[in-house]
């Protein structure tokens, strides 16, 4: 799923990223998971949902 996120983000310039795009970027680079683990979150699961009319990222921990 990370490949889909990277493909989605590659269609935009970094200055065009909205807030969700920034979070998806952190997810794809592994930074979001590191952040959650720092605050002792465990069993972290990510479910990105990329659609034309609206995207989302569900995080279970």
N, C-alpha and C positions, 0 to 999 in steps of 0.2 A: 504494500500500500504506500510505502514511502516513495516509491518510484512515481506513482500517480501524483503525489503531492509535489514532488520536484518538477514534474512535467507541467503541472498547473502553474507553479510559481515562475517557471522559466518563460512563460508567455507575457510576463509583466516586468517592467523595470522596478528596481527596488524602491524608488521614490513614489511609485504608484501603489505600493502595498497599503491595504487597509489594515485595521487592527487584527482581524482574523488571519489575514495573510502573514502578518508578523508572527502570530502564534503558531501557524502551520510551519513557518520557517524554523522556529525553535524546535518544533516537534521533529521535523525532518533531519535537523542537525544533531538531535539527541540532547539538546540543551534543556528542553522542557522536562524530560525524564530526570536529568541530573538535579534540576531544581526541586522536583517533588521528592526525590530520594534524600536530598539534603534535609528536608523537613520530615524525614522518617516515614514517608508514604511507602507502602509495599504493595506488591501484586498489581502493578500499574498496567492498564490496558488502554490503548488508544483506538478510536474508531473514527477516522476521517470520512466525511461524506461530501464529495465534491460534485456540485451540480451547477448548471448554467444560471439558474434563478436564485441560488443561494447555497452556500456551503456551510458545513458545521464540523466541529471536532468534539466528540464525546470522549471524556476521560473518566475511567473507573479506577479507583484505588481504595 
